[in-house]
Amino acid sequence: MHVIVDLCVVPLGVGVSVSRYVAACQDVLKDAGLKTDLHAYGTNIEGEYDTVFAAIRRCHEQLHDMGAPRITTTIKLGSRVDRIQHMEDKIRSVEEKKKG
């Protein structure tokens, strides 16, 4: 099943800056071959359900290996069975409606 996920992974107990942890998670998602779009408070991910969630698990494992004692993660997930929809399709649909 094809999904689009909005992921926000926050390591706790690592200090104020978490950018090196975000970068490590981005590497995990890239290595998984997933399509991603980093934004200010998370990452949009597109791919097959099992691949996406396996990569999210690897993000947690990587951040724990880097010394994060706790991680809190927020996931928003969307799926469709009538057709495959890509991130760009959703954005384009809204932008077209803004013009008219």
Secondary structure, DSSP 8 states (H G I E B T S, - for coil): -EEEEEEEEEEESS-S--HHHHHHHHHHHHHTT-EEEEETTEEEEEEEHHHHHHHHHHHHHHHHHTT-SEEEEEEEEEE-SSS---HHHHHHHHHHHHH-
